[in-house]
């Protein structure tokens, strides 16, 4: 089954325009321009609207990037999210990084809503956020009452996530900030027969090898994603489990995600992730997702 998920304009975040490989956004009250290769059309706003941006990110040929500021680096910007049904909320800091990120992937906002709806109706659920970045999904899940296992190999984003938890009043919540390779984490979960009520997994195109206590090979999406998703499915509880897979890897379509997840006895919903422009009907494509549930649980699906 196909169903696209759309992020509307949010308090503190609006997509103002896109085109010519860029997007113009209001991030916590500042106007920024970021690269957006999928925006192959022409912008709709006049040049003066884009010229008003206070920061513009440029990509380099080596894959990195840098920011050009009109009045200096704006630093950290506070941002808050609240579930429309009032079941969860969190606070986070937005900060411009060299690669053009800001600390939140706004196209995943509908995913947070799905997770909250699923977890809030359970008693003491466990949630694993794999390749969890700065933890927006983790905070939403914790606010909904879940014990959270947030896994990322980068210490910097784990520290960022911990700070977001403190800002949200969730620093005493049962959130485990785990610096590990996701594959190692899942192998240990299987060894200990540790199960999760919901898992969100957003694997990157590639990742460095791990040379720590549990050595792992370098990550390549096309080589490892099928085994990774099978391990995620095996780590789910038997009673009303939920697995959500998202991807921003170029060339990976929703049919690919559905083919990876679809197995007998389970029901898979897939579609595109998109962001709505603030003042026109265009949708900015921003990745794909697939959601897997046991077939007998679909009548309770959120």
Secondary structure in CASP SS format (residue, H / E / C, confidence):
PFRMAT SS
TARGET T0000
AUTHOR 0000-0000-0000
METHOD secondary structure of the structure
MODEL  1
X C 1.00
X E 1.00
X C 1.00
X C 1.00
X E 1.00
X E 1.00
X E 1.00
X C 1.00
X C 1.00
X E 1.00
X C 1.00
X C 1.00
X E 1.00
X E 1.00
X E 1.00
X E 1.00
X E 1.00
X E 1.00
X E 1.00
X C 1.00
X C 1.00
X E 1.00
X E 1.00
X E 1.00
X E 1.00
X E 1.00
X E 1.00
X C 1.00
X C 1.00
X E 1.00
X E 1.00
X E 1.00
X E 1.00
X E 1.00
X E 1.00
X C 1.00
X C 1.00
X C 1.00
X C 1.00
X C 1.00
X C 1.00
X C 1.00
X C 1.00
X C 1.00
X C 1.00
X C 1.00
X H 1.00
X H 1.00
X H 1.00
X H 1.00
X H 1.00
X C 1.00
X C 1.00
X C 1.00
X E 1.00
X E 1.00
X E 1.00
X E 1.00
X E 1.00
X C 1.00
X C 1.00
X C 1.00
X C 1.00
X C 1.00
X E 1.00
X E 1.00
X E 1.00
X E 1.00
X E 1.00
X C 1.00
X C 1.00
X C 1.00
X C 1.00
X C 1.00
X C 1.00
X C 1.00
X E 1.00
X E 1.00
X E 1.00
X E 1.00
X E 1.00
X E 1.00
X C 1.00
X C 1.00
X C 1.00
X C 1.00
X C 1.00
X C 1.00
X E 1.00
X E 1.00
X E 1.00
X E 1.00
X E 1.00
X E 1.00
X C 1.00
X C 1.00
X C 1.00
X C 1.00
X C 1.00
X C 1.00
X C 1.00
X C 1.00
X C 1.00
X C 1.00
X C 1.00
X H 1.00
X H 1.00
X H 1.00
X H 1.00
X H 1.00
X H 1.00
X H 1.00
X H 1.00
X H 1.00
X H 1.00
X H 1.00
X H 1.00
X H 1.00
X H 1.00
X H 1.00
X C 1.00
X C 1.00
X C 1.00
X C 1.00
X C 1.00
X E 1.00
X E 1.00
X E 1.00
X E 1.00
X E 1.00
X C 1.00
X C 1.00
X C 1.00
X C 1.00
X C 1.00
X H 1.00
X H 1.00
X H 1.00
X H 1.00
X H 1.00
X H 1.00
X H 1.00
X H 1.00
X C 1.00
X C 1.00
X C 1.00
X E 1.00
X E 1.00
X E 1.00
X E 1.00
X E 1.00
X E 1.00
X C 1.00
X C 1.00
X H 1.00
X H 1.00
X H 1.00
X H 1.00
X H 1.00
X H 1.00
X H 1.00
X H 1.00
X H 1.00
X H 1.00
X H 1.00
X H 1.00
X H 1.00
X C 1.00
X C 1.00
X C 1.00
X C 1.00
X C 1.00
X C 1.00
X C 1.00
X E 1.00
X E 1.00
X E 1.00
X E 1.00
X E 1.00
X C 1.00
X C 1.00
X H 1.00
X H 1.00
X H 1.00
X H 1.00
X H 1.00
X H 1.00
X H 1.00
X H 1.00
X H 1.00
X H 1.00
X C 1.00
X C 1.00
X C 1.00
X C 1.00
X E 1.00
X C 1.00
X E 1.00
X E 1.00
X E 1.00
X E 1.00
X C 1.00
X C 1.00
X C 1.00
X C 1.00
X E 1.00
X E 1.00
X C 1.00
X C 1.00
X E 1.00
X C 1.00
X C 1.00
X C 1.00
X C 1.00
X C 1.00
X E 1.00
X C 1.00
X C 1.00
X E 1.00
X E 1.00
X H 1.00
X H 1.00
X H 1.00
X H 1.00
X H 1.00
X H 1.00
X H 1.00
X H 1.00
X H 1.00
X H 1.00
X H 1.00
X H 1.00
X H 1.00
X H 1.00
X C 1.00
X E 1.00
X C 1.00
X C 1.00
X C 1.00
X C 1.00
X C 1.00
X E 1.00
X E 1.00
X E 1.00
X E 1.00
X E 1.00
X E 1.00
X C 1.00
X C 1.00
X C 1.00
X C 1.00
X C 1.00
X C 1.00
X H 1.00
X H 1.00
X H 1.00
X H 1.00
X H 1.00
X H 1.00
X H 1.00
X H 1.00
X C 1.00
X C 1.00
X C 1.00
X C 1.00
X E 1.00
X E 1.00
X E 1.00
X E 1.00
X E 1.00
X E 1.00
X E 1.00
X E 1.00
X E 1.00
X E 1.00
X E 1.00
X E 1.00
X C 1.00
X C 1.00
X C 1.00
X C 1.00
X C 1.00
X E 1.00
X E 1.00
X E 1.00
X E 1.00
X E 1.00
X E 1.00
X E 1.00
X E 1.00
X E 1.00
X E 1.00
X E 1.00
X E 1.00
X H 1.00
X H 1.00
X H 1.00
X H 1.00
X H 1.00
X H 1.00
X C 1.00
X C 1.00
END
